[in-house]
Amino acid sequence: ETGVTQTPRHLVMGMTNKKSLKCEQHLGHNAMYWYKQSAKKPLELMFVYNFKEQTENNSVPSRFSPECPNSSHLFLHLHTLQPEDSALYLCASSQTGGASGANVLTFGAGSRLTVL
Amino acid sequence: GQQVMQIPQYQHVQEGEDFTTYCNSSTTLSNIQWYKQRPGGHPVFLIQLVKSGEVKKQKRLTFQFGEAKKNSSLHITATQTTDVGTYFCAGPPLIQGAQKLVFGQGTRLTINP
């Protein structure tokens, strides 16, 4: 258990479905992230939230809709996805504003998404 | 945009052999971080280097940050089967915020026992 919990761990959905991924962090961090991990590609930053305000949208298609109701919870709402969106979606949290300016990520176990 | 390249992409060694992965950024980084992802797992933070030319050790692992803060390396001495996994470097560009970590594509290490 990393302190960052993601549900569901596995999700299979059709292209017309609507589903959501959930992330909860128990570390008291002030920032949360969504990353996408596809086979043979680097980890791709999708969204960043600081104190529940979105500060980064890395040109993500609108079929991915994030929601951050508070600093501990993060959702990724999915609708009309494509098969190429199949990937491991990783949530992470961090505590920003340290003396060294460091930003170390704690990742959740991920949600493995398959789009049929 | 900034790119972070890692070589090699794959490395297979006999248990007990050494292993090195190299990380090169197209831009100067404010710091470099290393993560390890076990098969079927998620990335786990290993270490962070901040200063130019910095070297840090964790038991059999040695991490270096280049003088120009654009490259880094991870060296494992006498690999063990527990070292299996994918090693990622990541760093935020100096001119951008610390939260815009750009990851390399990783080096996948497999070990023959």
Chai-1 contact restraints between the chains, C-beta under 6 A:
chainA,res_idxA,chainB,res_idxB,connection_type,confidence,min_distance_angstrom,max_distance_angstrom,comment,restraint_id
A,P42,B,F103,contact,1.0,0.0,6.0,A-B,restraint_1
A,P42,B,Q105,contact,1.0,0.0,6.0,A-B,restraint_2
A,L43,B,F103,contact,1.0,0.0,6.0,A-B,restraint_3
A,V48,B,Q99,contact,1.0,0.0,6.0,A-B,restraint_4
A,S100,B,V50,contact,1.0,0.0,6.0,A-B,restraint_5
A,G101,B,A98,contact,1.0,0.0,6.0,A-B,restraint_6
A,A102,B,Q48,contact,1.0,0.0,6.0,A-B,restraint_7
A,N103,B,A98,contact,1.0,0.0,6.0,A-B,restraint_8
A,N103,B,Q99,contact,1.0,0.0,6.0,A-B,restraint_9
A,V104,B,F45,contact,1.0,0.0,6.0,A-B,restraint_10
A,F107,B,H42,contact,1.0,0.0,6.0,A-B,restraint_11
A,F107,B,P43,contact,1.0,0.0,6.0,A-B,restraint_12
A,A109,B,H42,contact,1.0,0.0,6.0,A-B,restraint_13
A,G110,B,H42,contact,1.0,0.0,6.0,A-B,restraint_14
